[in-house]
Amino acid sequence: MKVLVTGATGFVGGNVARALLAHGYQVRALVRDPRRGAALTALGVELAEGDLCLEASLEQALSGCRAVVHVAALYTMWARDPELVYRTNVHGSRALLEAAARAGVERVVFTSSESTLRVPDGGVGDESESGEFHQLSGPYKRSKYLSEQLAMEMAEDGLPLVVVNPTTPVGVGDVKPTPTGHIILDFLNRRMPAYVDTGLNLVDVEDVAEGHVLALERGRAGERYLLGNENLSLHQLLERLASITGLVAPRVRLPYWAALGVARVDDAIARGLTQRPPRVPPDGVRASRHHRYFDCRKAVTELGLPQTPVDEALRKAVAWFRDRGYLRRPLPGPREEAV
């Protein structure tokens, strides 16, 4: 079976393409710039030049494909042009799904986000309830909510579509890096003097990729599956990284109001002077106000989602960043005592 993958030059999408190849699928990747797909070509991935917002290119890319895995999204907590985020994540998704429906594909796996789901105050969320649009911070989270609603509506209308909701992937291949990768890198580069009181669900990106393949093969159309693993506070995450690397985790917990103040100043400098993304984007701080803990048993029991220990995923992320020159100076090595 030939599968069209969008976003294959990115973090999750690249891992998805490799997982599909490992399972014996033929993979075609939709790419805007073929030069960015050299590593994929070396693996045996066929490239289709195109864009989510160009209908003709989508029809050509879908030709001969029996399934689609739509991973592509503009994943950022800061954007100079918020409309670009919506154009890519919502309008681009609509164009692809409509083209897939016309092509008569047998299955679509739609990559959404944990941010679309409701987490009760002080509790743990699952796939059963969507969050509320007005409570989401920033264009990325709102665009993912809108695109998931669109995908579910098309599934109700008969498109054989399964939604997967990755939580917070970490591991190999975080080229840009993602906002979560920035947290790890800031820690590794000694640029994190304090932390905020927040929590998240972490998962190995290779397990997320495997979850996409499992959703393609076993997922029920019209259903959502959380692809996640372990719930950790940010402080616990930093302590895990400290144990792995030998660095010292920050001890100062910054109040929410102070972190937001720093972020607003950083944002003003970015928009007025540097024109580069701020180190502390306001939307990221706003999102951190609530712990995002999840119960991911549905994907484990129904799909067979692997649960690689998060510490192993963090070790892989650290090694990948180190080996590719992302670190400013060497790491001292793992601490001997347990954290």
KOLLO-969222 format. One record per residue: z, y, x of N, C-alpha, C, O in turn; residue in three letters. Coordinates in steps of 0.001 Angstrom, whole numbers, padded with zeros to 6 digits, always signed. Layout:
# residues N
ZYXZYXZYXZYXala
...
This chain:
# residues 339
+000000-001200+000840+000000+000000+000000+000000+001247+000873+000750+001347+001844met
-000859+002197+000505-000879+003467+001227-000025+004483+000473-000145+004639-000742lys
+000847+005175+001228+001792+006135+000647+001534+007505+001242+001444+007648+002462val
+001413+008516+000388+001331+009900+000853+002734+010446+001006+003533+010387+000072leu
+003037+010977+002181+004347+011573+002450+004156+013052+002730+003342+013429+003574val
+004904+013890+002025+004924+015316+002346+006180+015611+003163+007200+014937+003017thr
+006095+016625+004024+007253+016973+004844+007482+016050+006014+008584+016015+006560gly
+006461+015290+006421+006639+014279+007465+006842+014874+008850+007256+014161+009764ala
+006559+016174+009034+006833+016795+010334+008265+017323+010407+008669+017881+011428thr
+009039+017149+009325+010406+017638+009294+011427+016550+009588+011078+015430+009963gly
+012684+016901+009411+013812+016036+009768+013853+014775+008898+013705+013664+009406phe
+014052+014949+007597+014126+013790+006709+012754+013145+006574+012637+011922+006651val
+011713+013954+006373+010378+013409+006170+009865+012594+007341+009208+011571+007147gly
+010161+013039+008557+009749+012280+009732+010407+010920+009785+009768+009925+010129gly
+011682+010874+009446+012386+009599+009411+011873+008710+008278+011811+007489+008422asn
+011505+009329+007149+010939+008563+006034+009611+007926+006449+009372+006752+006164val
+008754+008689+007116+007466+008151+007562+007671+006954+008486+006985+005940+008356ala
+008611+007071+009415+008874+005955+010335+009434+004735+009590+009086+003596+009902arg
+010299+004985+008607+010867+003861+007841+009785+003144+007041+009778+001915+006968ala
+008869+003905+006440+007780+003286+005689+006897+002435+006598+006513+001324+006232leu
+006578+002950+007771+005784+002176+008726+006500+000890+009111+005876-000166+009213leu
+007808+000978+009324+008580-000201+009712+008573-001262+008620+008725-002450+008905ala
+008398-000839+007376+008359-001783+006252+006940-002247+005937+006724-002959+004957his
+005977-001851+006759+004624-002359+006592+003705-001527+005723+002598-001965+005412gly
+004131-000342+005322+003276+000522+004508+002294+001284+005394+002582+001563+006558tyr
+001153+001612+004840+000267+002581+005464+000730+003968+005023+001055+004175+003854gln
+000759+004909+005954+001300+006231+005664+000256+007305+005944-000347+007343+007016val
+000058+008159+004975-000737+009360+005150+000198+010559+004985+000965+010614+004023arg
+000143+011506+005899+001037+012664+005864+000251+013928+005548-000763+014215+006185ala
+000719+014674+004570+000140+015979+004268+000720+016997+005240+001934+017197+005269leu
-000129+017644+006037+000342+018607+007036-000499+019874+006948-001713+019818+006748val
+000158+021005+007101-000588+022267+007108-001297+022478+008437-002405+023013+008480arg
-000654+022053+009525-001215+022228+010858-001261+020874+011556-000218+020369+011971asp
-002441+020273+011697-002538+018945+012329-001952+018894+013732-001554+017826+014197pro
-001894+020033+014411-001328+020029+015768+000144+019644+015757+000653+019111+016743arg
+000832+019907+014649+002242+019529+014548+002419+018045+014249+003538+017532+014270arg
+001313+017358+013972+001405+015947+013612+001059+014984+014718+000843+013800+014461gly
+001002+015471+015960+000609+014600+017073+001533+013394+017216+001074+012277+017458ala
+002837+013624+017064+003794+012518+017198+003603+011495+016077+003774+010295+016293ala
+003250+011968+014885+003006+011061+013769+001744+010236+014013+001721+009034+013749leu
+000695+010888+014518-000551+010186+014812-000313+009067+015825-000893+007986+015723thr
+000541+009341+016793+000844+008333+017817+001524+007102+017216+001432+006003+017762ala
+002205+007299+016090+002879+006181+015425+001938+005403+014515+002270+004310+014055leu
+000758+005973+014256-000180+005322+013360-000276+005958+011991-000849+005373+011073gly
+000283+007160+011842+000217+007879+010573-001117+008611+010483-001545+009259+011438val
-001766+008503+009333-003001+009235+009071-002645+010644+008589-001785+010801+007722glu
-003288+011650+009133-003012+013030+008749-004029+013530+007738-005226+013260+007845leu
-003523+014268+006749-004385+014932+005770-004028+016408+005792-002936+016794+005376ala
-004940+017226+006272-004662+018659+006343-004680+019253+004938-005604+019017+004160glu
-003638+020030+004627-003585+020616+003297-002299+021383+003084-001505+021565+004007gly
-002106+021828+001858-000965+022671+001509-000568+022359+000081-001423+022087-000762asp
+000724+022395-000193+001210+022107-001535+000639+023053-002583+000543+022699-003758leu
+000268+024233-002167-000224+025231-003114-001750+025275-003192-002307+026153-003851cys
-002434+024338-002527-003897+024265-002578-004299+022986-003299-004250+021898-002725leu
-004699+023124-004566-004941+021972-005422-006000+021029-004845-005828+019811-004888glu
-007082+021575-004313-008156+020723-003803-007661+019847-002650-008035+018678-002553ala
-006830+020404-001786-006328+019634-000646-005405+018511-001108-005351+017457-000474ser
-004681+018724-002204-003790+017688-002728-004598+016517-003280-004248+015358-003058leu
-005667+016817-003991-006500+015752-004541-007113+014904-003427-007193+013681-003546glu
-007541+015551-002354-008105+014815-001232-007040+013961-000548-007292+012813-000183gln
-005844+014533-000380-004766+013798+000283-004331+012584-000528-003952+011562+000043ala
-004383+012685-001855-003940+011598-002725-004976+010486-002868-004647+009384-003307leu
-006208+010765-002506-007273+009789-002680-006947+008486-001936-006748+008490-000722ser
-006897+007390-002666-006617+006097-002057-005149+005772-001908-004811+004682-001446gly
-004265+006678-002282-002818+006441-002172-002270+005926-003495-002599+006457-004556cys
-001446+004905-003436-000851+004327-004644+000546+004848-004917+001108+004599-005984arg
+001111+005574-003954+002456+006116-004140+002591+007418-003364+001836+007687-002429ala
+003570+008220-003773+003856+009502-003127+005352+009592-002864+006166+009272-003730val
+005702+010028-001669+007092+010375-001364+007095+011862-001019+006618+012268+000041val
+007639+012662-001927+007589+014120-001781+008900+014624-001185+009892+014818-001888his
+008877+014829+000127+010063+015275+000855+009997+016770+001175+011031+017418+001332val
+008794+017311+001272+008615+018681+001768+009386+019699+000942+009379+019662-000288ala
+010051+020610+001646+010749+021734+001014+011053+022745+002105+011193+022394+003276ala
+011152+023981+001711+011597+025021+002626+013113+025045+002552+013688+025597+001614leu
+013771+024434+003563+015218+024255+003578+015826+025318+004479+015778+025215+005705tyr
+016395+026331+003858+016986+027421+004616+018069+028101+003789+017952+028199+002568thr
+019098+028560+004437+020149+029336+003776+019896+030832+003885+020719+031634+003442met
+018753+031219+004477+018416+032643+004624+016908+032779+004650+016219+032046+005360trp
+016398+033724+003871+014947+033928+003831+014644+035411+003704+015204+036107+002857ala
+013747+035878+004561+013300+037273+004427+012557+037471+003113+012637+038534+002497arg
+011832+036435+002688+011058+036498+001455+011493+035355+000541+010931+034263+000625asp
+012485+035579-000336+012949+034505-001226+011838+033914-002082+011885+032733-002426pro
+010830+034726-002434+009756+034231-003278+009002+033089-002605+008488+032200-003284glu
+008932+033108-001265+008267+032029-000543+008992+030701-000756+008360+029648-000835leu
+010320+030757-000849+011100+029541-001080+010745+028948-002440+010514+027744-002558val
+010702+029799-003465+010354+029314-004802+008905+028823-004862+008607+027820-005510tyr
+008009+029543-004180+006602+029162-004203+006417+027774-003597+005647+026965-004114arg
+007121+027502-002506+007002+026202-001853+007725+025109-002629+007147+024065-002931thr
+008983+025354-002946+009838+024303-003496+009611+024023-004973+009786+022889-005419asn
+009223+025038-005739+009019+024841-007176+007537+024733-007518+007091+023718-008053val
+006780+025773-007210+005362+025763-007564+004593+024702-006780+003700+024050-007322his
+004938+024533-005510+004288+023491-004722+004593+022102-005248+003716+021239-005285gly
+005850+021885-005659+006220+020582-006232+005469+020328-007535+004992+019221-007782ser
+005369+021363-008362+004634+021204-009621+003171+020805-009353+002634+019901-009993arg
+002549+021494-008404+001149+021207-008100+000973+019765-007620+000038+019081-008036ala
+001864+019306-006752+001752+017945-006230+001985+016917-007326+001228+015952-007435leu
+003025+017105-008143+003328+016126-009183+002218+016064-010226+001880+014985-010713leu
+001662+017194-010562+000550+017190-011517-000675+016494-010918-001380+015763-011614glu
-000924+016722-009630-002041+016037-008973-001788+014534-008896-002716+013739-009051ala
-000537+014143-008657-000189+012715-008607-000384+012059-009968-000860+010927-010059ala
-000012+012778-011026-000206+012242-012379-001691+012048-012678-002086+011032-013251ala
-002510+013021-012290-003960+012891-012518-004548+011741-011720-005475+011068-012171arg
-004000+011520-010527-004511+010444-009669-004051+009066-010131-004579+008053-009672ala
-003071+009016-011035-002599+007743-011557-001805+006916-010563-001915+005690-010552gly
-001002+007572-009724-000212+006827-008738+000799+005922-009442+001216+006184-010569val
+001175+004859-008749+002079+003872-009328+003544+004274-009213+004372+003812-009999glu
+003877+005129-008242+005280+005513-008054+005356+006825-007285+004584+007058-006354arg
+006291+007675-007684+006615+008900-006959+008102+008868-006640+008926+008628-007522val
+008439+009107-005400+009831+009330-005009+009957+010807-004700+009273+011337-003824val
+010841+011463-005434+011005+012917-005332+012323+013219-004635+013391+012851-005125phe
+012246+013888-003496+013452+014223-002734+014047+015512-003260+013454+016583-003134thr
+015227+015398-003851+015936+016573-004353+017084+016892-003390+016901+016836-002174ser
+018245+017219-003913+019374+017641-003079+020671+017389-003828+020685+017375-005059ser
+021755+017189-003101+023056+017059-003754+023466+018345-004453+024320+018325-005339glu
+022860+019471-004059+023256+020762-004630+022909+020895-006108+023416+021790-006784ser
+022052+020014-006614+021677+020078-008029+022724+019442-008932+022649+019582-010153thr
+023697+018749-008356+024643+017952-009129+025992+018646-009269+026412+019403-008393leu
+026652+018378-010370+027965+018975-010648+029061+018224-009906+029096+016994-009896arg
+029951+018987-009288+031169+018434-008700+032353+019084-009407+032514+020301-009317val
+033182+018319-010103+034326+018923-010796+035301+019534-009800+035436+019052-008676pro
+035975+020591-010216+036942+021255-009337+037976+020260-008825+038673+019601-009597asp
+038052+020172-007497+039008+019270-006880+038660+017805-007023+039481+016945-006705gly
+037454+017497-007497+037094+016110-007742+035882+015660-006949+035513+016264-005942gly
+035273+014583-007428+034145+013952-006764+032985+013857-007759+033172+013421-008895val
+031799+014261-007331+030637+014232-008199+029854+012943-008086+030062+012147-007170gly
+028945+012749-009034+027996+011643-008969+026690+012078-009643+026477+013268-009874asp
+025826+011124-009952+024510+011456-010503+024532+011809-011980+023513+012233-012525glu
+025660+011644-012629+025685+011711-014089+025518+013111-014659+025053+013253-015790ser
+025881+014149-013912+025826+015504-014457+025142+016470-013501+025431+016493-012305glu
+024231+017268-014051+023630+018348-013266+024593+019515-013197+025430+019702-014081ser
+024465+020304-012132+025245+021526-012034+024656+022599-012933+023741+022339-013715gly
+025188+023803-012814+024699+024923-013603+023976+025898-012692+024477+026275-011632glu
+022792+026298-013125+021917+027125-012301+022604+028398-011820+022465+028775-010657phe
+023344+029062-012706+023932+030357-012357+025038+030238-011314+025439+031240-010723his
+025537+029019-011081+026596+028830-010095+026053+028524-008697+026820+028426-007739gln
+024752+028376-008584+024164+028035-007297+023941+029284-006461+023575+030337-006984leu
+024164+029160-005164+024042+030305-004264+022717+030259-003517+022444+029314-002777ser
+021896+031284-003717+020706+031463-002909+019463+030776-003437+019548+029871-004267gly
+018307+031209-002952+017022+030686-003428+016791+029217-003118+016137+028531-003903pro
+017306+028703-001995+017062+027293-001692+017679+026395-002756+016986+025567-003348tyr
+018971+026552-003004+019645+025683-003964+019077+025863-005368+018909+024891-006104lys
+018782+027101-005734+018226+027343-007065+016827+026750-007196+016473+026206-008243arg
+016043+026855-006142+014695+026287-006199+014734+024769-006286+013895+024172-006960ser
+015688+024136-005619+015799+022685-005692+016235+022252-007086+015790+021220-007588lys
+017101+023034-007706+017524+022743-009075+016321+022794-010015+016109+021883-010816tyr
+015540+023863-009908+014385+024029-010789+013345+022940-010555+012762+022423-011508leu
+013110+022593-009299+012097+021572-009012+012564+020201-009486+011749+019396-009937ser
+013870+019923-009390+014350+018638-009891+014225+018568-011411+013839+017534-011954glu
+014550+019662-012099+014392+019676-013550+012936+019405-013938+012660+018662-014880gln
+012021+020013-013205+010596+019785-013440+010244+018313-013237+009536+017723-014052leu
+010735+017725-012155+010442+016319-011862+010976+015405-012956+010291+014468-013364ala
+012191+015665-013436+012775+014829-014478+012013+014964-015791+011860+013989-016526met
+011539+016164-016085+010736+016368-017299+009440+015568-017226+009015+014969-018214glu
+008812+015563-016043+007570+014810-015888+007827+013308-015951+006973+012553-016416met
+008992+012868-015487+009353+011462-015618+009523+011091-017089+009116+010009-017510ala
+010119+011981-017862+010263+011736-019299+008905+011651-019989+008749+010946-020987glu
+007931+012369-019454+006583+012359-020034+005741+011191-019548+004575+011063-019922asp
+006333+010332-018708+005632+009118-018316+005277+008971-016855+004785+007915-016458gly
+005505+009988-016035+005223+009839-014612+006240+008860-014013+007442+009054-014195leu
+005799+007825-013312+006735+006830-012752+007471+007390-011527+007127+007077-010387pro
+008454+008195-011774+009103+008993-010740+010587+008674-010634+011281+008539-011641leu
+011059+008555-009403+012464+008354-009084+012940+009534-008246+012242+009962-007326val
+014111+010058-008554+014680+011171-007797+015743+010640-006846+016588+009836-007240val
+015704+011086-005598+016787+010800-004653+017431+012125-004249+016749+013130-004044val
+018749+012102-004140+019523+013295-003812+020295+013073-002516+021456+012666-002556asn
+019670+013335-001365+020423+013208-000113+021604+014179-000097+021527+015278-000646pro
+022681+013760+000535+023842+014646+000665+023657+015514+001907+022909+016489+001858thr
+024308+015193+003004+024172+015985+004232+023753+015059+005370+024610+014459+006019thr
+022438+014932+005625+021986+014011+006664+022255+014556+008063+022133+015756+008311pro
+022621+013661+008963+022751+013984+010386+022145+012832+011180+022096+011698+010704val
+021684+013130+012393+021135+012078+013233+019950+012544+014043+019899+013696+014474gly
+018998+011657+014252+017874+011925+015160+016759+012694+014453+016510+012500+013263val
+016096+013564+015204+014895+014209+014727+015067+015556+014065+014146+016038+013406gly
+016240+016186+014224+016496+017470+013553+015911+018607+014392+016639+019336+015066asp
+014605+018743+014340+013870+019600+015266+014194+021079+015085+014389+021785+016075val
+014256+021564+013855+014297+023027+013646+015488+023747+014271+015232+024726+014973lys
+016720+023393+014106+017310+022343+013279+017652+022845+011870+017495+024025+011560pro
+018124+021913+011026+018567+022243+009680+019881+023034+009743+020495+023117+010807thr
+020323+023619+008614+021626+024303+008611+022777+023418+009091+023667+023886+009800pro
+022759+022143+008705+023811+021240+009188+023671+020997+010680+024665+020940+011403thr
+022439+020855+011135+022221+020705+012572+022713+021903+013343+023206+021764+014462gly
+022583+023099+012751+023100+024311+013399+024614+024242+013571+025142+024694+014587his
+025314+023682+012590+026766+023534+012719+027098+022665+013931+027957+023012+014741ile
+026406+021534+014041+026647+020635+015172+026303+021321+016481+027059+021231+017449ile
+025162+022010+016519+024744+022687+017751+025689+023818+018133+026011+023987+019309leu
+026138+024596+017147+027097+025666+017459+028360+025087+018074+028927+025664+019001asp
+028799+023949+017557+029969+023303+018145+029670+022851+019570+030464+023101+020477phe
+028536+022188+019777+028199+021675+021103+028010+022792+022121+028288+022618+023308leu
+027531+023945+021644+027295+025085+022544+028464+026057+022604+028321+027184+023077asn
+029620+025613+022120+030873+026401+022206+030721+027755+021500+031208+028775+021988arg
+030041+027753+020349+029821+028993+019610+030502+028938+018242+030053+029590+017300arg
+031567+028173+018133+032273+028046+016867+033769+028259+017106+034510+027291+017274met
+034215+029513+017122+035626+029790+017401+036551+029503+016229+037763+029396+016414pro
+035999+029375+015020+036821+029145+013833+036016+028344+012821+034812+028146+012985ala
+036690+027887+011779+036025+027114+010733+036528+027585+009376+037544+028274+009286tyr
+035813+027211+008323+036242+027540+006970+036682+026267+006260+036334+025158+006668val
+037447+026444+005199+037963+025309+004446+036904+024851+003449+036813+025379+002341asp
+036114+023873+003848+035096+023320+002974+034974+021830+003240+035582+021308+004174thr
+034194+021153+002425+034012+019722+002595+032618+019300+002170+031987+019957+001342gly
+032140+018203+002740+030791+017747+002479+030711+016240+002634+031600+015614+003211leu
+029644+015671+002118+029404+014240+002257+028334+014044+003324+027233+014582+003211asn
+028656+013278+004352+027740+013053+005465+027098+011680+005383+027683+010732+004859leu
+025870+011590+005917+025141+010328+005906+024155+010325+007071+023611+011367+007437val
+023934+009159+007641+022939+008994+008705+021544+009236+008122+021187+008652+007098asp
+020761+010091+008771+019422+010398+008254+018544+009156+008193+017641+009079+007360val
+018795+008189+009058+018006+006955+009000+018364+006123+007770+017512+005403+007248glu
+019604+006209+007301+019972+005582+006028+019298+006310+004866+018861+005680+003903asp
+019215+007634+004958+018514+008403+003929+017050+007982+003859+016498+007812+002772val
+016423+007814+005026+015031+007376+005060+014881+005991+004439+013953+005743+003668ala
+015797+005094+004780+015767+003759+004191+015960+003838+002678+015364+003068+001925glu
+016803+004782+002241+017013+004970+000810+015754+005375+000081+015555+004984-001069gly
+014899+006150+000725+013617+006513+000120+012733+005280-000078+012098+005121-001120his
+012699+004414+000930+011899+003194+000810+012458+002302-000301+011700+001732-001086val
+013769+002185-000361+014403+001373-001395+014159+001942-002787+013966+001193-003745leu
+014168+003272-002894+013872+003903-004185+012437+003632-004601+012153+003423-005780ala
+011535+003637-003630+010128+003325-003893+009987+001904-004438+009188+001655-005342leu
+010760+000984-003888+010610-000426-004228+011483-000869-005402+011087-001735-006182glu
+012678-000271-005527+013646-000796-006493+014168+000238-007491+014793-000130-008485arg
+013923+001514-007241+014500+002546-008088+013953+002511-009506+012794+002156-009723gly
+014782+002876-010465+014374+002929-011857+013785+004301-012169+014395+005325-011862arg
+012614+004323-012771+011948+005579-013099+012837+006432-013991+013458+005940-014933ala
+012884+007734-013669+013692+008662-014443+015141+008726-014024+015917+009479-014613gly
+015534+007944-013004+016919+007926-012532+017071+008740-011258+016117+008954-010510glu
+018327+009196-011031+018691+009870-009783+019582+008944-008958+020379+008175-009494arg
+019421+009043-007625+020237+008246-006718+020745+009138-005581+019960+009710-004825tyr
+022060+009244-005479+022668+009981-004369+022582+009136-003098+023040+007994-003064leu
+021990+009715-002063+021903+009038-000771+022942+009671+000144+022678+010685+000790leu
+024113+009073+000195+025204+009638+000982+026118+008551+001489+025840+007361+001339gly
+027236+008982+002103+028156+008000+002672+029603+008500+002613+030317+008181+001662asn
+030050+009273+003604+031484+009575+003754+031782+011044+003471+031074+011939+003933glu
+032843+011272+002702+033313+012627+002430+034257+013084+003533+035231+012403+003855asn
+033954+014259+004115+034773+014817+005190+034936+016311+004983+034015+016986+004525leu
+036111+016825+005323+036260+018275+005407+035533+018748+006664+035282+017959+007574ser
+035200+020026+006712+034569+020562+007921+035489+020391+009120+035028+020100+010224leu
+036780+020570+008908+037734+020389+010013+037694+018950+010526+037725+018727+011736his
+037626+017972+009619+037529+016569+010050+036231+016304+010800+036217+015574+011791gln
+035141+016901+010326+033859+016753+011015+033950+017272+012445+033486+016615+013377leu
+034541+018435+012618+034654+019019+013956+035568+018182+014854+035319+018061+016053leu
+036616+017610+014279+037484+016727+015061+036741+015468+015483+036947+014968+016588glu
+035869+014947+014603+035060+013783+014981+034142+014144+016149+034012+013380+017105arg
+033510+015314+016063+032639+015752+017152+033427+015965+018444+032938+015673+019535leu
+034642+016475+018308+035484+016658+019492+035784+015326+020167+035749+015214+021393ala
+036081+014313+019346+036372+012990+019900+035153+012388+020595+035286+011708+021612ser
+033971+012637+020046+032733+012087+020606+032348+012790+021909+031864+012147+022841ile
+032561+014098+021976+032021+014897+023079+033031+015293+024144+032640+015625+025263thr
+034327+015266+023821+035316+015764+024761+035574+017248+024647+036433+017782+025349gly
+034845+017927+023774+035102+019350+023527+036323+019518+022634+036783+018560+022013leu
+036839+020728+022575+038008+021017+021747+037555+021620+020425+036803+022594+020404val
+038014+021040+019326+037671+021567+018008+038405+022881+017767+039536+023043+018224ala
+037782+023822+017057+038459+025084+016749+039707+024854+015906+039724+023990+015030pro
+040749+025635+016176+042025+025496+015468+042241+026581+014424+043135+026466+013585arg
+041434+027626+014469+041620+028765+013563+040805+028544+012300+039591+028345+012354val
+041493+028580+011157+040797+028491+009876+040586+029894+009340+041545+030625+009091arg
+039329+030266+009166+038982+031612+008728+039033+031678+007205+038432+030835+006539leu
+039734+032655+006639+039743+032800+005178+038330+033063+004654+037477+033603+005359pro
+038108+032668+003408+036781+032811+002820+036314+034256+002861+035171+034525+003232tyr
+037188+035196+002482+036785+036609+002420+036378+037133+003793+035463+037947+003912trp
+037074+036654+004837+036750+037107+006193+035402+036530+006636+034588+037233+007237ala
+035171+035247+006337+033893+034620+006700+032736+035306+005980+031674+035516+006565ala
+032942+035655+004711+031883+036321+003966+031622+037718+004524+030477+038167+004558leu
+032667+038403+004958+032487+039713+005569+031677+039636+006849+030785+040454+007077gly
+031985+038657+007683+031220+038449+008915+029768+038152+008587+028857+038667+009235val
+029557+037308+007563+028199+036927+007187+027398+038124+006679+026205+038236+006964ala
+028040+039013+005935+027326+040179+005408+026913+041126+006534+025819+041689+006507arg
+027782+041296+007513+027428+042129+008662+026278+041484+009430+025323+042158+009817val
+026379+040175+009648+025330+039441+010359+023992+039547+009622+022938+039705+010237asp
+024060+039456+008296+022850+039546+007485+022216+040934+007584+020995+041061+007682asp
+023049+041968+007558+022532+043334+007660+021836+043565+008997+020795+044219+009054ala
+022405+043033+010062+021795+043161+011387+020462+042418+011420+019474+042911+011964ile
+020453+041216+010827+019233+040408+010841+018097+041096+010089+016957+041110+010552ala
+018415+041669+008925+017372+042284+008108+016957+043653+008647+015803+044057+008507arg
+017899+044361+009259+017590+045706+009711+017117+045805+011139+016395+046740+011485gly
+017512+044850+011987+017200+044965+013411+016424+043772+013962+015279+043919+014391leu
+017035+042606+013951+016456+041474+014677+015312+040793+013936+014407+040242+014562thr
+015348+040827+012590+014367+040113+011769+014376+038609+012066+013374+037920+011881gln
+015512+038125+012524+015679+036702+012767+016842+036197+011924+017755+036970+011636arg
+016843+034934+011520+017924+034415+010677+019289+034653+011311+019456+034442+012512pro
+020265+035091+010521+021614+035303+011061+022290+033982+011392+021983+032952+010792pro
+023203+034016+012340+023962+032807+012672+024841+032384+011508+025079+031193+011309arg
+025325+033355+010736+026199+033055+009604+025561+033638+008342+025846+034785+008000val
+024714+032895+007646+024073+033431+006447+025048+033505+005273+025822+032571+005063pro
+025029+034595+004506+025949+034727+003365+025855+033582+002371+026875+033133+001850pro
+024629+033097+002096+024498+031996+001132+025202+030738+001623+025748+029980+000821asp
+025194+030512+002922+025891+029368+003466+027393+029477+003287+028067+028494+002980gly
+027916+030689+003482+029360+030902+003292+029723+030745+001819+030736+030128+001488val
+028896+031303+000937+029175+031171-000501+029183+029705-000910+030030+029281-001696arg
+028254+028938-000384+028196+027513-000711+029434+026775-000209+029846+025780-000805ala
+030026+027255+000878+031182+026572+001469+032461+026779+000678+033485+026169+000985ser
+032415+027620-000323+033636+027911-001085+034148+026693-001842+035330+026613-002176arg
+033259+025752-002107+033627+024559-002873+033376+023305-002047+032371+023198-001344his
+034303+022360-002143+034108+021068-001491+033062+020283-002276+033114+020213-003503his
+032107+019690-001548+031023+018935-002168+031187+017454-001812+030502+016924-000937arg
+032113+016808-002516+032385+015398-002287+031710+014558-003380+031661+014955-004544tyr
+031186+013379-002975+030402+012571-003904+030758+011093-003826+031202+010589-002794phe
+030547+010412-004957+030610+008962-005055+029162+008458-005060+028412+008717-006001asp
+028783+007747-004018+027385+007331-003841+027178+005838-004111+026233+005237-003600cys
+028066+005242-004915+028004+003799-005130+026745+003353-005864+026292+002225-005671arg
+026172+004211-006698+025001+003799-007472+023861+003378-006552+023240+002338-006770lys
+023579+004190-005512+022493+003846-004590+022839+002617-003760+021955+001837-003404ala
+024116+002442-003453+024529+001273-002672+024363+000000-003489+023839-000996-002990val
+024811+000027-004762+024781-001185-005578+023389-001475-006137+022966-002631-006151thr
+022668-000450-006598+021362-000679-007225+020224-000806-006211+019311-001614-006386glu
+020291-000003-005156+019191+000006-004189+019495-000790-002932+018581-001276-002267leu
+020769-000925-002603+021134-001534-001326+021164-000537-000190+020902-000898+000957gly
+021485+000734-000494+021514+001788+000529+022449+001408+001676+023616+001104+001431leu
+021966+001416+002926+022852+001136+004071+023930+002211+004209+023764+003338+003743pro
+025024+001846+004848+026140+002768+005065+026539+002735+006537+027623+002268+006887gln
+025658+003232+007385+025975+003327+008813+027179+004236+009003+027219+005316+008412thr
+028170+003838+009811+029331+004706+010019+028912+006110+010441+028030+006280+011282pro
+029551+007104+009851+029189+008492+010124+029404+008838+011594+028634+009611+012162val
+030437+008280+012216+030646+008551+013635+029438+008132+014467+029079+008805+015432asp
+028813+007019+014090+027620+006567+014809+026471+007552+014610+025732+007853+015548glu
+026328+008051+013383+025276+009043+013103+025511+010322+013902+024562+010915+014414ala
+026764+010747+014010+027077+011947+014785+026798+011727+016267+026304+012630+016943leu
+027106+010542+016777+026793+010238+018183+025292+010317+018428+024847+010845+019446arg
+024524+009790+017493+023071+009849+017636+022577+011294+017601+021675+011662+018354lys
+023162+012108+016734+022758+013514+016659+023073+014240+017958+022244+014987+018477ala
+024279+014018+018483+024685+014654+019740+023746+014240+020868+023280+015086+021631val
+023468+012946+020975+022595+012445+022040+021186+013006+021901+020556+013352+022900ala
+020685+013100+020670+019325+013598+020451+019224+015066+020862+018277+015450+021549trp
+020185+015886+020451+020184+017303+020851+020330+017444+022366+019660+018271+022985phe
+021202+016640+022955+021430+016720+024409+020176+016337+025181+019778+017037+026113arg
+019555+015230+024797+018425+014708+025553+017174+015577+025425+016251+015453+026230asp
+017138+016449+024425+015963+017309+024229+016222+018765+024584+015463+019651+024192arg
+017288+019008+025322+017510+020320+025904+018053+021390+024976+017892+022579+025250gly
+018694+020994+023883+019253+021974+022959+020598+022531+023441+021051+023571+022963tyr
+021225+021837+024383+022550+022254+024837+022456+023218+026004+021602+023069+026879leu
+023343+024215+026013+023338+025235+027067+024026+024759+028337+023719+025245+029426arg
+024939+023831+028215+025605+023282+029400+026058+021866+029093+026166+021500+027923arg
+026326+021060+030116+026662+019651+029897+027945+019474+029101+028811+020349+029080pro
+028047+018337+028455+029266+017982+027740+030233+017302+028698+029810+016624+029634leu
+031551+017484+028464+032520+016877+029383+032659+015371+029213+033163+014698+030113pro
+032224+014827+028081+032385+013402+027851+033434+013157+026790+034245+014040+026511gly
+033436+011954+026178+034363+011681+025069+035813+011699+025494+036152+011313+026612pro
+036665+012152+024593+038111+012122+024839+038612+010701+024741+038070+009889+023991arg
+039650+010405+025501+040176+009041+025498+041071+008803+024285+041090+007698+023742glu
+041811+009823+023853+042747+009614+022749+042004+009713+021426+041020+010443+021303glu
+042492+008966+020438+041915+009017+019092+042321+010312+018417+043386+010865+018694ala
+041466+010786+017534+041753+012021+016796+042260+011659+015420+042566+012546+014622val
